[in-house]
Amino acid sequence: MQSPRFLELESISNTVKQASFVGIAAVGMTFVLLTGGIDLSVGATMYLAPLIAGTMMRDHGLGVGPALLVALGMGFIIGAVNGFFVVKLKIVPFIVTLSTLFFMRGAGTFLTDSRQLDFPREMVDFGLWDVLGVPLPILCFVLVVLLGHLILTQTRFGRQLYAVGNDLEAAKKAGINTDRVIWSVYIINGVLAALAGFILIAQIGRLDQAFGEGMEFDVVAAAVLGGASLFGGVGRAYGPMIGAVLIQMVRAGLIYTDVNLYLQPMAQAAIIFLAVFFDSLRETGIRKLKRRFIRVEA
């Protein structure tokens, strides 16, 4: 072991804490991936939703609780807009969310004039909360994973979600309102991305223009590493917990072993590539197995 500190309890706790923000957003991304869609605006949502909430805290004296509701409401609106263009206008999710990514980044830059936004002290105090020694980010992460697991495994909506992802046309014929299901997952993803951004801001107390940039790649990678398929129909809510922690462990390992700073993004890119590559191999294998069971009538 090149760095004994890597397996220390404090180090493990920090790794899970730092992974929690990506993990929360990755749970929402898993819902989207289950339908065969994708959302590239996650990082921008994590940026704009807390920005609106922070501006209202600074200019109107809004408390942390109401500010959190504002951020979640902003995430809801962003998700609903993405869902509208995907469901009603039938635009490819990749194009829709890529467009909203740039739009929200531009809106945030316009609102701040590229200046850093410092949050009130009460926001930082909120970020330092813990319950029985469990830090707020980890607690929220666990609660989001548990809630997502219950939705996917114990509700009618969860069953419909898997049905839509496995075969959209068959789901329509079965009487499922596929438009409502797809629209809902983008809203869920927007709300969870806003929650992740708000909690992360509570840890650092400030927001700059670069906040959340590139986060969408980590979120997608965490979801895929956790077992979600880019082709839809496969995924579990607890998967992002595994994927996010794994990504953060790799980052921490690179830091502890003093790997060149400029080589670290290459290692992270390799992880994302391998996750997508093996997901593609898995999907190809599943398709081959399905073809074996197709009967050709004489």
Buried (B, 14 or more C-beta within 10 A) or exposed (E): EEBEEBEEEEBBBBBBBBBBBBBBBBBBBBBBBBBBBBBBBBBBBBBBBBBBBBBBBBEEEBEBEBBBEBBBBBBBBBBBBBBBBBBEEEBEBEEBBBBBBEBBBEBBEEEBEEEEBBBBEEBBEBBEEEEEEEBBBBBBBBEBBEEBBEBBEEEEBBEBBBBBBBEBEEBBEEEBEBBEBBBBBBBBBBBBBBBBBBBBBBBEBEBBBEBBBEBBBBBBBBBBBBBBBBBBBBBBBBBBBBBBBBBBBBBBBBEBEEBEEEEBEEEBEEBBEEBBEEBEEBBEEBEEEEEEEEEEEE
